[in-house]
C-alpha cells in the first residue's frame, strides 16, 4: 500500500495499535512522506483520553476488528454487512464528552475508538437498560440510509449512500417525523459518490420516522420537497 490517501485511512487504526506488523511498518515508512503526523497526534490523544474514561476490560475476540471494519465501510454492500457490527450504547456520551468532530471520516474513526472503550464500561454495568438501534433502509432506486443510536439518548450516527450530488445553494436535510410533526435534525452534503456519514446531537424515540429532503443551503423549519428517502424506525 503506497497511496497516501489509503494510508491516511489507517491513521486511527495505527493509533489504536490495530494494524498488523507489516501494515504498521509500511505505515511508519510513509508518515513523513504523506504528512500524517497531525492525524496520528489527533487520534492518539483521543484514544489516550478515552482509555481513561472506563476501567480496562478485555473485549471478546474479534470485537476490535468488527468495529473498525464497520467504521471504515466504503460501499453500500459493506454498510449492509456492517449493520450487524453495532457499537455499544455508550458511544454517544463518549463522543460528546471529548468533543468529537461532527462530520467526515475522522468522526467515524473516533466512534470506533469510543465503541471499544464503551464496551468495557457497558460490560461492567450491564448495559442492557436502553434500546440500541441499528436501522438500515434501502429504497428501490438504490438510495440508502443507516441510523445508529440508543433510543431516548442524545446522539445518533447517520450514514447515507447513492444520493445525487446537489447543485450549489442546496443541501440535504435530515428530519425526524414524530406524531405527524417534522422535526429538523441537521443538514449535510454528500461527496462525489453520493455518500456521507456523520454525528447529530438528537434523541430519537420509539415510533419515530426519519426522512431526508433537499432544501436551501441555509436549511428549513418545514420540508419544502418530497423525501428522497424515508423510513419508520
N, C-alpha and C positions, 0 to 999 in steps of 0.2 A: 504494500500500500504506500504510494508516494504522493498521491493527490492531497494538497494541503487542506482542501475542504473536507475530504473524508477523514483526515487526521483530526481536524478540528472537532468533528462529531464525537471523537473518543476522549475529549478533554475531561468530561465528567467521569467517565469510566476509569480514566487514569488516576483522577483524584481519589476515587473510591478504592483503588487497588484492584480493580475488577478485570484488568487486561491479562492475557496470557503472557508468559515470559517473552515470547517472540514479539507479540504486539507491543509490549512495553518497550522493548529495545528499539523497535522500529519507530515508535512514537518519540522516544527521547532523542533519537538521531535528528529529528526534524523540528524539535521545539523552537530553536532559534531561527532556523530557516523559514518556518511558516509563521513566526510571530505569535506563538501560542502561550507565551508567558502569562499574559493577562487572564486568559481563560483558566489556566491552571491555578493561578493565585485565587481567583474568584471561587471556583468550585472547592478548592482545598480549604479555604476559610469557612465556607458554608458547611462543608462536611464536618469540619472540626467543631463548629458551634452546635450543629445538630447532634453530634455524638455525645454532647454533654447534657442534652435535654431529656434523656431517658437512660435507665440502667442498662448495662450491657447484657444482652441475651443472645445466644447463638440461634440464628434463624434456621428453619428447616432446610435441608439440602436442596439446592436449585432455586431458592426464592430470589436471590440476588439476580441470577441470570434471567429469570422470568420478568422481573420488574424492569430491568434495563432493556430487554427486548421490547417490552410494551412501550417504554418511554421513547424509543428511537424508531418506532414503526414508520416506514416511509411510503407505504401504499395502502390502498383500501383493503386489499386482501390481508396485509399484515395487521391492519387495525381490527378487522373482524376476528382474526386469531387472537389478538391481544385482549379481546373482551373477556377472556377467562382469566387473565392475569391482572387481578384487581389490586390497587393499593389499599392499605389499611384505612379505616375511618379517621385516623388521627392526622393524616397528611395536611388537611386544610388548616388546622390550627398551627402546625409547624411552619407552613409557608407564610401565614400572616405574621407570626411572631418574629421571623427573621427578614421580613420584607422582600420576599422573592419577587423577581420580575414578573409582570403580568402577561407578557407576550413572548412568543418565539421559542426557539429550541432550548435556550437557557432555562426557561421556566419548566419545560418538560423534564430536563435533566435534573433540576432541583427537586421536582416532585418524586423522581425515582429515589434520590437520596433521602428525602423526608419519609418516604414509604418504608425504607429499610429501617430507619431509626424508630418510626412509629410502630412498626410491627412488634418491637421489643416491649414498648410501653403497653400495647394492647394485650400482649400475651400474659403480662403480669396482672393487669387489671380486669381481664375477662374480655373486654372489647366487644360484647355481644348486644349491648342495650340499644344501639341505633340501627336503623335500616340502611345498609350500604346499597348504593345504586350504581350499576354499571350498565347503561342503557345504550343500545345501538339501533339505528334505524337507517334503512336504505330505501329510496323511492324507485319507481320503475325507470326513471330517467338516469339512474346511477348516482344521483346526489346522495350523500350520507352524512350523518352526524353521530357523535358518540358523546354521552354525558356521564361523567364520573363524579359522585358526590355522596354525602350522607344526608338523607332526607331530614330536614329540620335543622341542620347545621349550616353555618355561614361559610360558603365557599364551594365552588364547583369547577371542574375542568371540562372544557368543550373542545372537541376536535371535529373538523369538517373536511369534506373532500369532494372533488368533482364539480365544484361550483364554478360559474362563469367568472372570468376576470372582469371587474367592473370598470367603466369609464370614469374619468375624473368627475368630481363633485358628487359621487355616490359612494355608499358604504353599506355593508351588511349589518343588520341589527338583529340581535338575539332577544327573544321575548319569552316570558312565562305567561301562560294563559290559565287564570285561576278564577273559577266560577264566572266564566264569560268575560272577565276583565283582563285586558292585555297589560302586562307589567314589563316595562323595558328593563333589560338586564345589562346590555352593553353593546358596543359596536366593534367591528373588526373588518379587515380586508384580507383577501386571500393572496397567495403567491401566484406565480405564473402557471402553476399546475392546478390551481383551484383549491389549494389546501390551506388550513390554518389550525393552530392549536394554541390555547391559552387559558388563563385563570380568570374567573369572575368572582367577586365577593357578593354572593347572593344565596339565599336559602330557599331551595325547592321543597315543596310539600307533597305528600302523597296525594295523587289525583290531579296534579298539575299537568298541563301540556306545555310543550316548548315549540317554538317556531322561529324561522329565520326569514326576514324580508329585506328588500332593497329599499334604502331610504337616502335622503340627502346626507352629505358627509357630516353635518352637524348633529345627526340623529333626530329622532322624533318621539313625541309623547304618546302618539297613537299610530298604528300602522297605516302607511299610505299605499301599500301594494299587497297583492296576494302573496302568501308564503311561498318561498322557494322550496322549503321542506318543513314539515311539521310532524309532531308525534306526541302521543299521550304517554306520560311517564308511568 
